[in-house]
Amino acid sequence: MDAWNLDHVDAERSGAGELYREFLRVESMSAGLYVLEAGASDPQSPHAQDEIYYVLSGHARFTSGGDDREVAPGDVLFVPAQEEHRFHSIEERLSLLVAFAPAEG
């Protein structure tokens, strides 16, 4: 078994100056922590893998596949591979647990 403390993952992410910090990678999936500060722009582009976001904290809007919705803690979002998607109108620091299947390439 492996286990992670997301506060430690966040400290590593922040210390490295990264928005995203992967903490798990196996052939079938990968997972990480993605953080966007209030007012930030989301620089991501479509991925080759299916993706799930779990909103840990913060409030923003999310656009994917032509739909736009508010997101808040506790929300779970699924984005199919190759679909354009983006967080925007980030009102407060947005922390997201992210899982890719298969592992992000």
Beta strands, then each sheet from edge to edge (+ up, - down):
strand 1: 20-26
strand 2: 29-36
strand 3: 50-64
strand 4: 67-71
strand 5: 76-79
strand 6: 85-101
sheet 1: 1+ 2- 6+ 3- 4+
sheet 2: 1+ 2- 6+ 3- 5+
end
